[in-house]
Each structure stands twice: as C-alpha cells, then as structure tokens.
Amino acid sequence: MTSITIIGNGIAGITTAIQLRKLSDVPIMVISDEAPYFFSRTALMYVYMGQLKFKQTEPYERGFWMKNNITLKSGKVLKLDITKRQLHLENGELLEFDKLVIASGSVPNRFDWPGQELEGVSGLYHKKDLDYIEKISPKIKKAVIVGGGLIGIELAEMLRHRNIEVGFLVRESGFWNNVLPKEEAELINSEIHKHGIDLRLNTELKSIIGSEKVEAVLTADGEKIDCQFVGLTAGVRPNIKFLKDSGIELGKGVIVNQYLETNIPNIYAVGDCAENTEPVPGHRSIEAVWYCGRMMGETLALTLSGRKTAYNPGPWFNSAKFFGIEYQVYGRVSNCENYEEKHIYKEDLKQKKSLRISYNPINNEFLGIHSLGMRLRHEVFDALLRQNANLDDALKVLKKANFDPEFSKKYLAK
C-alpha cells in the first residue's frame, strides 16, 4: 500500500494527516524535529505569560495519534534524494517514501547583522525559542525588539508582562503601517506607548554589541541602546534550505501549482514553505498565515485520497491581537485610498474601537472591512465577498455581523 510521509508537524502538515486519515487508511508518518506533538504556535506567548501550560497548547490528546494510526517520528531532515526516494536524517537514518508532503514551515529572517549570533539573541517562532527566552529572562533588565510585525509586538507584550523594559525598533513611520491605515496605526502606536514600551519609529538596527553576550545595540542613526536581550522579529521566510540541489524547483519557497504539486511527481508542498505560481485573486504566492496552512492541508488531503482538488481559500481574511485589542480583516482594505478604492471609517478612541469599510467608488462594490477592538462574524462578510455585494449590502449587515451590539447601535446611529 502506498504510504504518505509528511515533513513538518505544524498546522499545514498535521491538517493534511488528520484530514487524510478521515478519507483513507493509507499509512501516514509525520516527521518533526521540534515538539513531539502538534501544538498551537500562536499560543506560545500565553505559555510565557503564565496563562497556559505548554501541554494545554496541544489541541489533541497525546493518545490521538496512535488511536488514528498516524506515526509521529522525531528527526531533522537534512537532505532529500528524489531518485532513491529517500530522506536523510540528521542522526544518519535513511527513510524511504512513496508520496511526500513538504510542510517544513518558516524560519525567522536574519539579515547578517553583526552580533546576531551572540548569546541573548532570539526570535519567537519555534518551541526552542520559547524555552530559550524563558531560560534567560531572569537575566534581562532591558530588551530591544527589532521588526514591526505581529511576532515583534507579541514578544514585546510578553516581556512587559514580566516588567522587563522594552525598546521597539520599527523602520517604518508607524507600527505595521504597511498593512494598517494611518488612523489604526496611530491607535496601536498609542497603545504600545501606554504599555511602557519605548517605540522607536523610522529606526533600523545596525549591529548588536557584545563580546559573548548581548550588551547593547547600535542603530543606523548611531545611537547606542544598552540591553541584555535582542529579539529579532523582522519577518519569516520559507524553510527550504535542506531542499537545495534536490531537484525540486525552488523560488522563495517550494514552487507548487494550484493542486499543491511540485515539479516532481508525488511530491507536494503546503503551508508557509509553499510558493504558489497560480494564486487565487486577493492572495499572495506565499502566505505564512495559519488558516491558509489549514486550508492547504484540507485541500491536499482530498487530492491524496484520489479526489484531485485545486487550492482555493476564497476571500482573504486574517486576525491578530495587540495588547488585548483584537484585529480582523475580510477582503481587501489597503492602507491608503486610491482611485478605485475608497473608505468609510469610524472610531471610538475611548473604547479603543474602529471600523473601516472599503469599496469601489466606480461601481459601489464592497471590497472589504477591518476592525479593531471588536469581533465580526466571518460567515457574514465571506458570503458578501463571494457574491460581489455592494456597499449598501455591507452596511445593512453590520448589526448582524457585530459581536458587540452596543457599539453597532452607536455606529449605525451616526
């Protein structure tokens, strides 16, 4: 019987395994060098903050895998031999495969900053990063976070929770302003300051100073900031280094078509490491987003069970949280207006809430919506976007879509 081997036990790889098991009794093996069991990566910060124990981040009981005949193997894949259909593991073991799913995820970006290998430098992506930060936290009085994205603000919140001083270097003019429009960026910037974080906008890292351990950072402007820890959170990139010279076509990620197939028969890629050459409208070729990984896994499981299916995640959506302020987006909402995209915007700064609706002024088509400080029902806006609804349709459903009816009533009254 043909077997399925999956490299990576993140959301994409594990979803592939679980969904495939529902559809087929084919042998399945998942290989990972991180945690033995699948866990929610987005919950790492809450483990550090004492709100969860690590085991509570595992959504499945540990007996689930054996019960469902999914083999979990600990190991790091160093090389892939497509001719012999073999995986070379770090411990010297060779594993043969029939069909292979590459779900190796992402690795943090490093930009060859001097000092980035010093003790006291870390990202926040893997379980080992959490363990390392936990270990050295008692020695940290001041930390500097580099990179104005979601992982950076999570790490800043974690350290502030333990009363560690935090400097936050963001090279843009506002936090996450490549995504957020000016008003929302200012709201989040204000919240960052209120939590005692030294937010440095338009500031880039030049080097990390120290002999063996971190002692300070030097900015591109020549300012020296003393610290004992540096968090490098300047984005992630596909984890594909081990595939070099394998014969699998690579770009920034593993090149796949709409069916998540690589250029090698019976080898597929899903999740953060996959680069789709045929992305659906509104989506990028590489999307390091939790729900995209889950949907890729669901789609590929159908193909592997004999029902070849193209990956189509539907309208874009995403969510995040900034110091307790929830963020949601459905569809397309650019960070600034243009001739084919106009916005309706309302905010309540006292309640730390805002709502922005995007539409096409030419034909009044509803393009998207995003919110801060409130929750919107996914199914409502997903349906509108799939129907190419107009602005009036979107305005009519705000009360139905909003989890906070009091704010909805106030907004609608205006």
C-alpha positions as CSV (number, residue, x, y, z in Angstrom):
1,M,0.0,0.0,0.0
2,T,1.3,3.5,-0.9
3,S,2.3,5.5,2.2
4,I,2.4,9.2,2.9
5,T,5.3,10.9,4.5
6,I,4.9,14.5,5.8
7,I,7.9,16.7,6.8
8,G,6.7,19.1,9.5
9,N,4.1,18.9,12.2
10,G,2.7,22.5,12.0
11,I,-0.9,23.3,11.1
12,A,-0.4,22.5,7.4
13,G,1.3,19.1,7.8
14,I,-1.0,18.0,10.7
15,T,-4.2,19.1,8.9
16,T,-3.1,17.1,5.9
17,A,-2.5,14.0,8.1
18,I,-5.8,14.3,10.1
19,Q,-8.0,15.0,7.1
20,L,-6.4,12.3,5.0
21,R,-7.0,9.8,7.8
22,K,-10.7,10.6,7.7
23,L,-10.7,9.8,4.0
24,S,-8.2,6.9,3.8
25,D,-6.5,4.1,5.7
26,V,-3.2,4.8,3.9
27,P,-0.1,4.6,6.2
28,I,0.9,8.2,7.4
29,M,4.1,9.3,9.0
30,V,4.8,12.9,10.3
31,I,8.5,13.9,10.8
32,S,9.4,16.8,13.0
33,D,12.5,18.0,15.0
34,E,10.5,20.4,17.1
35,A,7.9,19.4,19.7
36,P,6.9,15.7,19.7
37,Y,3.2,16.6,19.4
38,F,1.4,19.3,17.3
39,F,0.8,22.5,19.3
40,S,-0.7,25.9,18.6
41,R,2.2,28.1,17.7
42,T,0.2,31.3,18.2
43,A,-0.3,30.3,21.9
44,L,3.5,30.3,22.8
45,M,3.2,33.9,24.2
46,Y,0.5,32.8,26.6
47,V,2.7,30.0,28.0
48,Y,5.4,32.5,28.7
49,M,2.9,34.9,30.4
50,G,1.6,32.0,32.7
51,Q,-1.9,31.9,31.2
52,L,-1.4,28.4,29.7
53,K,0.8,25.4,30.3
54,F,2.5,24.1,27.2
55,K,0.6,20.9,27.2
56,Q,-2.6,23.0,27.0
57,T,-1.5,24.3,23.6
58,E,-1.9,20.8,22.2
59,P,-5.4,20.6,20.7
60,Y,-5.3,16.7,20.6
61,E,-4.8,14.3,23.4
62,R,-1.4,12.5,23.0
63,G,-3.1,9.2,22.5
64,F,-5.0,10.6,19.5
65,W,-2.1,9.8,17.1
66,M,-1.7,6.2,17.9
67,K,-5.5,5.7,18.0
68,N,-5.7,7.2,14.5
69,N,-2.7,5.2,13.2
70,I,-0.6,8.3,12.5
71,T,3.1,7.7,13.2
72,L,4.9,10.7,14.7
73,K,8.7,10.5,14.2
74,S,11.3,12.8,15.8
75,G,14.0,13.8,13.5
76,K,15.5,16.5,11.3
77,V,15.6,16.1,7.6
78,L,18.9,17.3,6.2
79,K,18.6,16.1,2.5
80,L,16.1,14.8,0.1
81,D,17.1,12.2,-2.6
82,I,14.3,12.1,-5.2
83,T,16.0,9.4,-7.3
84,K,16.1,6.9,-4.5
85,R,13.0,8.4,-2.8
86,Q,14.9,8.7,0.4
87,L,15.1,11.2,3.3
88,H,18.5,11.7,5.0
89,L,18.0,12.5,8.7
90,E,20.5,14.3,11.0
91,N,21.1,11.1,13.0
92,G,22.2,9.3,9.9
93,E,19.0,7.4,9.4
94,L,17.6,6.9,5.9
95,L,13.8,6.9,5.3
96,E,12.2,5.8,2.1
97,F,9.0,7.4,0.9
98,D,6.3,6.8,-1.7
99,K,4.4,10.1,-1.6
100,L,5.9,13.1,0.2
101,V,4.4,16.3,1.6
102,I,6.8,19.1,2.4
103,A,5.3,21.2,5.2
104,S,8.5,22.5,6.7
105,G,7.1,25.9,7.6
106,S,9.2,29.1,8.0
107,V,12.3,30.3,9.7
108,P,13.0,33.8,11.1
109,N,14.7,36.3,8.8
110,R,18.3,37.1,9.7
111,F,20.0,39.9,7.7
112,D,23.6,39.3,8.7
113,W,23.6,41.9,11.4
114,P,27.0,41.9,13.2
115,G,26.5,40.3,16.6
116,Q,23.3,38.3,15.7
117,E,24.9,35.1,16.9
118,L,25.6,36.4,20.4
119,E,24.1,34.9,23.5
120,G,20.9,36.8,24.3
121,V,19.6,37.0,20.7
122,S,16.5,35.1,19.7
123,G,13.4,35.1,17.6
124,L,10.0,33.8,18.6
125,Y,8.9,31.1,16.2
126,H,9.9,27.7,17.4
127,K,9.3,26.0,20.8
128,K,13.1,26.1,21.3
129,D,12.8,29.9,21.1
130,L,10.3,30.0,23.9
131,D,12.4,27.7,26.0
132,Y,15.5,29.9,25.4
133,I,13.7,33.1,26.3
134,E,12.3,31.5,29.4
135,K,15.7,30.4,30.5
136,I,17.4,33.8,30.1
137,S,14.6,36.0,31.2
138,P,15.8,36.3,34.8
139,K,19.0,38.0,33.5
140,I,17.2,40.5,31.3
141,K,16.6,44.1,32.6
142,K,16.2,45.7,29.2
143,A,15.3,44.1,25.8
144,V,15.3,45.5,22.3
145,I,12.9,44.1,19.7
146,V,13.7,44.6,16.1
147,G,10.9,44.4,13.5
148,G,7.5,46.0,13.4
149,G,5.3,42.9,12.7
150,L,3.0,40.7,14.7
151,I,5.7,38.5,16.2
152,G,7.5,41.6,17.4
153,I,4.6,43.0,19.2
154,E,3.8,39.6,20.8
155,L,7.3,39.4,22.1
156,A,7.2,43.0,23.4
157,E,3.9,42.2,25.3
158,M,5.4,39.0,26.7
159,L,8.5,40.8,28.1
160,R,6.5,43.7,29.5
161,H,4.3,41.2,31.3
162,R,7.3,40.4,33.4
163,N,8.2,44.0,33.9
164,I,11.2,43.9,31.6
165,E,12.0,47.3,29.9
166,V,11.4,47.1,26.2
167,G,12.7,49.1,23.3
168,F,11.0,48.5,20.0
169,L,12.8,49.4,16.7
170,V,10.5,49.8,13.7
171,R,12.0,51.0,10.5
172,E,8.6,52.3,9.2
173,S,6.9,55.5,10.2
174,G,4.2,53.6,12.2
175,F,3.7,50.1,13.6
176,W,2.5,47.7,10.9
177,N,1.7,50.6,8.6
178,N,2.4,48.6,5.5
179,V,-0.9,46.9,6.5
180,L,-2.8,49.4,8.7
181,P,-4.1,52.8,7.5
182,K,-2.8,55.9,9.4
183,E,-5.6,56.1,11.9
184,E,-5.4,52.5,13.0
185,A,-1.6,52.6,13.1
186,E,-1.8,55.6,15.4
187,L,-4.3,53.9,17.7
188,I,-1.9,50.9,18.0
189,N,1.1,53.1,18.4
190,S,-0.6,54.9,21.3
191,E,-1.4,51.6,22.9
192,I,2.2,50.5,22.6
193,H,3.4,53.6,24.4
194,K,0.7,53.2,27.1
195,H,2.2,49.8,28.0
196,G,5.5,51.4,28.7
197,I,7.3,50.4,25.5
198,D,9.9,52.7,24.0
199,L,8.7,52.6,20.4
200,R,11.3,54.0,18.0
201,L,9.8,54.6,14.6
202,N,11.9,55.2,11.5
203,T,14.7,53.4,13.3
204,E,16.8,50.5,11.9
205,L,19.3,48.1,13.6
206,K,22.9,48.5,12.5
207,S,24.6,46.0,14.8
208,I,24.4,44.1,18.1
209,I,27.2,44.8,20.5
210,G,28.9,42.4,22.9
211,S,31.8,40.0,23.4
212,E,30.0,36.8,24.1
213,K,26.7,38.1,25.4
214,V,24.5,40.9,24.2
215,E,25.4,44.2,25.8
216,A,23.8,46.8,23.6
217,V,22.5,47.6,20.1
218,L,23.6,50.3,17.7
219,T,21.0,51.9,15.5
220,A,21.6,53.1,11.9
221,D,21.5,56.6,13.3
222,G,24.4,55.8,15.6
223,E,22.5,55.6,18.9
224,K,23.7,53.0,21.4
225,I,20.9,51.3,23.5
226,D,22.1,49.2,26.4
227,C,20.3,45.9,26.7
228,Q,20.7,42.2,27.6
229,F,18.4,40.7,25.1
230,V,17.6,41.3,21.4
231,G,14.5,39.9,19.8
232,L,14.9,39.6,16.0
233,T,11.4,39.5,14.6
234,A,11.9,41.0,11.1
235,G,9.5,38.5,9.4
236,V,10.0,34.9,8.3
237,R,10.9,33.1,5.1
238,P,10.2,29.6,3.8
239,N,12.2,26.8,5.4
240,I,13.7,25.3,2.3
241,K,17.5,25.2,2.7
242,F,17.5,21.5,3.1
243,L,15.9,21.1,-0.4
244,K,18.8,22.8,-2.2
245,D,20.1,20.7,-5.1
246,S,17.3,18.1,-4.5
247,G,15.8,18.6,-8.0
248,I,12.7,20.2,-6.6
249,E,12.0,23.6,-8.1
250,L,12.6,26.4,-5.6
251,G,11.9,30.1,-5.7
252,K,11.5,31.9,-2.5
253,G,9.6,28.8,-1.4
254,V,8.8,25.4,-2.9
255,I,7.2,26.0,-6.2
256,V,3.7,24.4,-6.5
257,N,0.8,24.7,-8.9
258,Q,-2.9,25.1,-7.9
259,Y,-3.0,21.5,-6.9
260,L,0.0,22.0,-4.5
261,E,2.1,19.7,-6.7
262,T,5.8,20.3,-7.1
263,N,7.7,19.6,-10.4
264,I,8.4,16.1,-9.1
265,P,5.6,13.6,-9.3
266,N,4.0,12.5,-5.9
267,I,5.8,15.3,-4.0
268,Y,3.7,18.2,-2.7
269,A,4.2,21.3,-0.6
270,V,1.8,23.1,1.8
271,G,1.8,25.9,4.3
272,D,4.4,28.6,4.9
273,C,7.1,26.9,2.7
274,A,4.9,26.6,-0.4
275,E,5.1,29.2,-3.2
276,N,2.0,29.0,-5.4
277,T,2.6,30.0,-9.0
278,E,-1.2,30.3,-9.6
279,P,-2.5,32.1,-6.5
280,V,-6.2,32.9,-6.5
281,P,-7.2,36.6,-6.7
282,G,-6.6,38.5,-3.5
283,H,-4.0,36.1,-2.2
284,R,-0.2,36.2,-2.4
285,S,2.0,33.4,-3.8
286,I,3.5,32.8,-0.3
287,E,1.1,33.2,2.7
288,A,2.5,32.4,6.1
289,V,-0.9,32.5,7.7
290,W,-2.5,29.9,10.0
291,Y,-5.7,29.5,8.2
292,C,-4.1,29.2,4.8
293,G,-1.9,26.4,6.0
294,R,-5.0,24.6,7.4
295,M,-6.9,25.0,4.1
296,M,-3.9,23.8,2.1
297,G,-3.8,20.7,4.3
298,E,-7.6,20.1,3.8
299,T,-7.3,20.5,0.0
300,L,-4.2,18.3,-0.3
301,A,-5.9,15.5,1.7
302,L,-8.6,15.3,-0.9
303,T,-6.1,15.0,-3.7
304,L,-4.1,12.3,-1.8
305,S,-7.3,10.3,-1.3
306,G,-8.0,10.3,-5.0
307,R,-10.1,13.4,-5.4
308,K,-7.8,15.9,-7.1
309,T,-8.7,19.3,-5.9
310,A,-7.4,22.8,-6.6
311,Y,-6.5,25.0,-3.7
312,N,-9.0,27.9,-3.4
313,P,-9.1,29.6,0.0
314,G,-11.8,32.1,-1.0
315,P,-11.8,35.7,0.1
316,W,-8.9,36.9,2.2
317,F,-9.2,37.1,6.0
318,N,-6.9,37.4,8.9
319,S,-6.9,38.3,12.6
320,A,-4.4,39.3,15.3
321,K,-4.3,40.9,18.7
322,F,-2.4,43.9,20.0
323,F,-2.3,44.2,23.8
324,G,-5.9,42.9,24.1
325,I,-7.2,44.9,21.1
326,E,-8.5,42.4,18.5
327,Y,-7.9,43.0,14.8
328,Q,-9.9,41.4,12.0
329,V,-9.9,41.9,8.2
330,Y,-12.1,40.4,5.5
331,G,-11.4,41.1,1.8
332,R,-9.2,44.0,0.6
333,V,-8.6,47.0,2.7
334,S,-5.5,48.9,1.6
335,N,-3.5,51.1,4.0
336,C,-4.5,54.1,1.9
337,E,-7.2,55.1,-0.5
338,N,-6.8,55.3,-4.3
339,Y,-9.0,56.0,-7.4
340,E,-10.6,52.5,-7.3
341,E,-10.8,52.1,-3.5
342,K,-12.4,54.4,-1.0
343,H,-13.0,54.0,2.7
344,I,-15.7,54.7,5.3
345,Y,-14.1,55.0,8.7
346,K,-15.4,55.3,12.2
347,E,-13.6,55.2,15.5
348,D,-14.2,55.3,19.3
349,L,-10.9,56.1,20.9
350,K,-12.2,55.8,24.4
351,Q,-13.3,52.2,23.8
352,K,-10.3,51.6,21.5
353,K,-12.5,50.5,18.7
354,S,-12.5,51.3,15.0
355,L,-14.3,50.1,11.8
356,R,-13.2,50.6,8.2
357,I,-15.1,49.6,5.1
358,S,-13.5,49.6,1.7
359,Y,-15.5,49.9,-1.6
360,N,-15.0,50.7,-5.2
361,P,-16.4,54.2,-5.9
362,I,-16.9,53.4,-9.6
363,N,-19.4,50.6,-9.2
364,N,-20.0,50.7,-5.4
365,E,-18.7,47.1,-5.0
366,F,-17.9,46.1,-1.4
367,L,-14.2,45.3,-1.3
368,G,-13.5,44.6,2.4
369,I,-13.8,45.5,6.0
370,H,-11.5,45.6,9.0
371,S,-11.9,46.3,12.7
372,L,-10.0,47.0,15.9
373,G,-11.4,46.2,19.3
374,M,-14.4,44.3,18.1
375,R,-15.3,40.9,16.5
376,L,-17.0,40.4,13.2
377,R,-18.7,37.2,12.1
378,H,-16.7,35.6,9.4
379,E,-19.6,33.9,7.6
380,V,-21.4,37.2,7.0
381,F,-18.6,39.0,5.2
382,D,-17.3,35.9,3.5
383,A,-20.7,35.5,1.9
384,L,-20.8,39.1,0.8
385,L,-17.4,39.0,-0.8
386,R,-18.2,35.8,-2.7
387,Q,-21.4,37.4,-4.0
388,N,-19.6,40.6,-5.1
389,A,-22.1,42.5,-3.0
390,N,-22.3,46.3,-3.0
391,L,-21.6,48.8,-0.2
392,D,-25.2,49.2,0.8
393,D,-25.4,45.4,1.4
394,A,-22.4,45.6,3.7
395,L,-23.8,48.5,5.7
396,K,-27.1,46.7,6.2
397,V,-25.5,43.7,7.9
398,L,-23.3,45.5,10.4
399,K,-25.6,44.8,13.3
400,K,-25.9,41.1,12.4
401,A,-22.2,40.7,11.9
402,N,-21.0,42.5,15.0
403,F,-20.4,40.7,18.3
404,D,-20.7,44.0,20.2
405,P,-24.3,45.2,19.6
406,E,-24.0,48.3,21.8
407,F,-21.2,49.7,19.6
408,S,-23.0,48.7,16.5
409,K,-26.1,50.7,17.5
410,K,-24.0,53.7,18.3
411,Y,-22.2,53.4,15.0
412,L,-25.3,52.9,12.9
413,A,-27.0,55.9,14.6
414,K,-24.3,58.1,13.2
